[in-house]
Amino acid sequence: MKPDNLLPSGIPLRTELYIDGCWRAAEAGRRLCVVNPSTEQKIAEVAAADAADVDCAVQAAALALRSWKNTTGAARAALLRAIARGVEARRAHLAALQSLNNGKPLAEAQTDVGDVIATFDYYADLADSMDQTGPSSVAIPSSDYHAQISREPAGVVALIVPWNFPMVTTAWKLAPALAAGCTVVLKPSEITPLPELELAAILEQAGVPRGVVNVLTGTGTEVGAPLVAHPLVAKVSFTGSTAVGAQVMKTAADTIKGVGLELGGKSAIIVFADADLELAADLVAAGGFFNAGQMCSATSRVLVERPVADELVARLAQRVTQIVVGDPFAAGVQMGPLTNRGQYERVQRFIAQGKAAGARLVIEGSAPAGPGYFVKPTLFVDVPSDSVLWREEIFGPVLCVRSFDTEEEAVRVANDTEFGLVATVVTEDAARGSRVARELEAGVVWINAPQLIFPQTSWGGYKRSSIGRELGPFGLAAFPEIKQILMPNRHTPAAQRIGCP
Ligand code: NAD
């Protein structure tokens, strides 16, 4: 596969930093290599920023804030819609870039691009409604004074995203940040910077004023850490691993910044004996193998009620053997490679540890031998509940199954994790579905449904999976500051107001 052939002619591959409305090399002139995970070949070299570039980008965002924060909701909405239309116009190119850089099958990449468009359109609608809402009066127990509450942009915000859903995780932060009137320094993953650089080009064409959005490619230590530490950054919105999220929080503490964190997961799917087992097998397979299992929301812990356990495992095994793993651009391919070598090696270690811990390997699917970071979809049963396979986020195409005997046991085992991002319940008993959903410590619960996420709803989890929520009005609420203004009523004499005798 020749990457160059995939880039439609006339649209250059962006490889520089986007700061203050200009494309420029990193100050130190350094570059980093971007690799195609299907071939292990270099796709491009992009600028590798460091603390000096971070400072330039933050200063540009701080300057741009002066006018951007005073724009109307309607003006921001118009820009957000222009971005959505720009993404739409380059749908095919963006999907190809996603598949090339991340390794996901083209159909999945197209779904991601659709999600990005829907997110910008949704926050355009919310931005529009801001002009109507304005400052709101608050009823207070005083006839002398009246109080108003208004929401104002927090300032320059740092948005830091991972490599598993490039552009989607970005859109979930960028659209509400712009709607709220903040200016942005965005740091994509060093592993998948190409889609975000293309998005920057779309923002530029859509007419986003210079400095309002700045995009810095580079590593976590050289860009992410100084960005979080920068004194002019007001808030940080981070999606990534729990370990790095904790580091971000510690760094942000030095300058007392607010943080929004979307971190790891180890989610459960619970299949009751009354479930439609064909549906259950489809939901389990999708929850484990979509995006090659590289999902924070992967439902990689499968809990099945004992009477139907063998039947479900048999259906899963059949699906595992049928998954076509290969070149994400090839017709019929359902699963691509993992996105980078580090993740590939990590997943192989988990599989070896699972075998050593006594988990029963039911079946491994097939995958190309390489080059490329291809991993066979893998199904374990009887996975010990204290094994790393059961307890840690694998972030690869590995499903672990355990049986349960009672509803109470299923809920207890599902909740027995430090994470709490999502869960799925499969049952034909509607009352049980609702009851179990209420008991689960998870920010999102799907009942008999695939992992659909609508921008109008919410995203985020309990425990170590998240701080805050993205999407819906909650995603917007992350970016403004709240201001109270208290004033005397005109009829109240000054002496009375300040309490003079
Ligand atoms: P990661 O934590 O290694 O990196 C995420 C981002 O943080 C990257 O841009 C990286 O360069 C940057 N970074 C690294 N060190 C930093 C530091 N010290 N300061 C600031 N930034 C730093 O995560 P990853 O491997 O890219 O992504 C996989 C993880 O992301 C998984 O744990 C997954 O569950 C999680 N994730 C969560 C969600 C969610 O919505 N909860 C969504 C997608 C991915």
Residues whose N, C-alpha, C, O or C-beta is under 5 A from the ligand:
A	BS01	NAD	I160 V161 P162 W163 K187 P188 S189 E190 G218 T219 G220 T221 G224 A225 T239 G240 S241 T242 V244 Q247 E262 L263 G264 G265 M295 C296 S465
